[in-house]
Amino acid sequence: MADIRSVLAILFDPANGEMLRHLRECHPGARLILLTVPEAAPRLAGFADEVWTDGAARGPARFLALVRRISWAHIDEGYDCENSVLTRFIRLCVWPRPHWHVRRYGV
Protein backbone atom coordinates (compact mmCIF):
# COMPACT_ATOMS: atom_id res chain seq x y z
CA MET A 1 0.00 0.00 0.00
CA ALA A 2 1.36 3.38 -1.01
CA ASP A 3 1.97 6.09 1.53
CA ILE A 4 -0.83 8.61 1.72
CA ARG A 5 0.74 12.05 1.87
CA SER A 6 -2.24 14.32 1.26
CA VAL A 7 -5.95 13.98 2.13
CA LEU A 8 -8.80 16.30 1.13
CA ALA A 9 -12.04 16.41 3.12
CA ILE A 10 -15.06 18.25 1.71
CA LEU A 11 -17.25 19.21 4.65
CA PHE A 12 -19.61 22.18 4.91
CA ASP A 13 -21.34 21.36 8.21
CA PRO A 14 -19.39 22.50 11.31
CA ALA A 15 -21.30 20.04 13.50
CA ASN A 16 -19.35 17.13 11.96
CA GLY A 17 -15.96 17.99 13.41
CA GLU A 18 -15.73 14.51 14.90
CA MET A 19 -15.43 13.13 11.38
CA LEU A 20 -12.28 15.20 10.82
CA ARG A 21 -10.81 13.89 14.06
CA HIS A 22 -11.44 10.37 12.74
CA LEU A 23 -9.70 11.20 9.44
CA ARG A 24 -6.70 12.54 11.35
CA GLU A 25 -6.49 9.25 13.26
CA CYS A 26 -6.77 7.20 10.05
CA HIS A 27 -4.08 9.23 8.25
CA PRO A 28 -1.70 10.39 11.01
CA GLY A 29 1.22 11.49 8.83
CA ALA A 30 -0.77 12.96 5.96
CA ARG A 31 -1.43 16.63 5.27
CA LEU A 32 -5.17 17.12 5.84
CA ILE A 33 -6.81 19.77 3.67
CA LEU A 34 -10.34 20.83 4.53
CA LEU A 35 -12.60 22.30 1.85
CA THR A 36 -15.46 24.09 3.56
CA VAL A 37 -17.51 27.27 3.54
CA PRO A 38 -16.46 30.46 5.38
CA GLU A 39 -19.17 30.01 8.03
CA ALA A 40 -17.85 26.58 9.08
CA ALA A 41 -14.14 27.38 8.96
CA PRO A 42 -13.71 28.76 12.52
CA ARG A 43 -15.11 25.61 14.16
CA LEU A 44 -13.34 23.13 11.89
CA ALA A 45 -9.95 24.81 11.40
CA GLY A 46 -8.29 23.09 14.36
CA PHE A 47 -8.70 19.66 12.79
CA ALA A 48 -6.91 20.35 9.49
CA ASP A 49 -3.46 21.45 8.34
CA GLU A 50 -4.98 23.71 5.68
CA VAL A 51 -8.47 25.17 5.38
CA TRP A 52 -9.85 26.25 2.02
CA THR A 53 -13.02 28.31 2.39
CA ASP A 54 -14.11 28.40 -1.25
CA GLY A 55 -16.13 25.18 -1.01
CA ALA A 56 -19.39 26.57 -2.33
CA ALA A 57 -17.90 28.08 -5.50
CA ARG A 58 -20.46 30.18 -7.31
CA GLY A 59 -20.13 30.63 -11.03
CA PRO A 60 -18.15 28.77 -13.66
CA ALA A 61 -14.88 30.69 -13.23
CA ARG A 62 -14.77 30.08 -9.47
CA PHE A 63 -15.72 26.44 -9.94
CA LEU A 64 -12.93 25.89 -12.47
CA ALA A 65 -10.46 27.67 -10.19
CA LEU A 66 -11.46 25.38 -7.31
CA VAL A 67 -11.12 22.22 -9.41
CA ARG A 68 -7.72 23.40 -10.64
CA ARG A 69 -6.61 24.10 -7.06
CA ILE A 70 -7.63 20.61 -5.94
CA SER A 71 -5.93 19.04 -8.95
CA TRP A 72 -2.71 20.91 -8.30
CA ALA A 73 -2.72 19.83 -4.64
CA HIS A 74 -2.06 16.25 -5.82
CA ILE A 75 -4.20 14.65 -3.14
CA ASP A 76 -3.96 10.91 -2.61
CA GLU A 77 -7.33 10.39 -0.91
CA GLY A 78 -10.50 12.46 -0.98
CA TYR A 79 -13.47 12.32 1.38
CA ASP A 80 -16.73 13.80 0.09
CA CYS A 81 -18.85 14.20 3.21
CA GLU A 82 -21.51 16.28 1.46
CA ASN A 83 -22.35 14.10 -1.54
CA SER A 84 -24.20 16.99 -3.16
CA VAL A 85 -24.51 17.76 -6.86
CA LEU A 86 -21.68 20.29 -6.55
CA THR A 87 -19.28 17.91 -4.81
CA ARG A 88 -20.11 15.05 -7.19
CA PHE A 89 -19.23 17.34 -10.08
CA ILE A 90 -16.00 18.35 -8.32
CA ARG A 91 -15.07 14.67 -7.98
CA LEU A 92 -15.71 14.16 -11.68
CA CYS A 93 -13.60 17.15 -12.78
CA VAL A 94 -10.49 16.73 -10.59
CA TRP A 95 -7.58 15.24 -12.52
CA PRO A 96 -5.56 13.20 -11.78
CA ARG A 97 -8.30 11.43 -9.91
CA PRO A 98 -7.60 10.55 -6.30
CA HIS A 99 -9.31 7.67 -4.58
CA TRP A 100 -12.63 9.15 -3.38
CA HIS A 101 -14.59 8.03 -0.34
CA VAL A 102 -18.18 9.24 -0.34
CA ARG A 103 -19.82 9.49 3.04
CA ARG A 104 -22.76 11.45 4.29
CA TYR A 105 -22.32 12.08 8.00
CA GLY A 106 -25.06 13.08 10.35
CA VAL A 107 -27.86 11.48 8.31
N, C-alpha and C positions, 0 to 999 in steps of 0.2 A: 504494500500500500504506500502510495506516494505521500510525502509530507505535505500537509495543508498549511500554507503560509498566510493565506488571506481569505477571510470569510465576510460575506456581505449579508446583512439582515435587513429586510424591508419590513418596517413596523411603524404604523401610524398611531397606534393606541398606547398612550403612556401607562395604562393600567396593566400592561403585559410585560413589565420589567423583569419579572421572574423568568420569562422565556430567554431573555438576554443573559441572565445569570447562568442558565442551563447551557446555552451555547458557549459561554466562556469556559465552563467546566469540560465540555466536550472537545473543545479546541484550545487547550491551555497556552500553546506557544504561538498561535496564529494572531495576526492583526485583525481585529474585529471592526468592521465598518458598519455603521448604522445609517440607513437611509430612512428618514422620517420627515415629518412636517414641523415647521417652526414651533407650533404650540406644544408638541410632545418632547422636543429636544431637551428642555431643562430637567425633566424628570428622568430621562433615559440616558443622558450624556455620561453618567458615571459608570455605565456598563460597557462602553465601547471605547476603542482607541481613537476612532475618528467618527464624527457625526456630520452627516450631510443633510441639510434641511430643505433640499429641493425635491422632496419625494412626490409631492403632488404637482408635478410640472404642468403648467397650463400653456397650451399653444404648441404648435409643431416645432418651432425653433428651440424652445426650452426642453421639450421632450427629447429631441435629437441630441441636444447638449448633454442631457442626463444620461442617455444611452451611451454616448461616446465616453463620458466620464467613467461609467461603470466598466466599459470595455477596456479602457486604458488602465484601470486599476488591476487588471489581470487577476481577478478573484478565482480561487480554486473551488469554493463551495458557496452557494447562495441559498438563503432561506427566505422564501416569500411567505410571510405570516399574514398577509392581507388577502391574497388570492382574489383580487379584484380585476376588472377588465384592464385597468391601467397597468397593474403589475404583471398580468399575464402577457400583455403586449411588450412590456420591458423585457421579460424573460425571452420572448421570441426574437427581439432585436439585438440583444447583447451578443457580440462576437469577439473573441472565441467564446463559445458557450461553456460556462462552468456547469458543474453538477448542481442542479436545483432541487431543493427540498421544499415542497409546498405544504404548508400547515396553516390551519386557521385556528388560532388560540382564542380561548374565551367563548367559544360557541358550544 
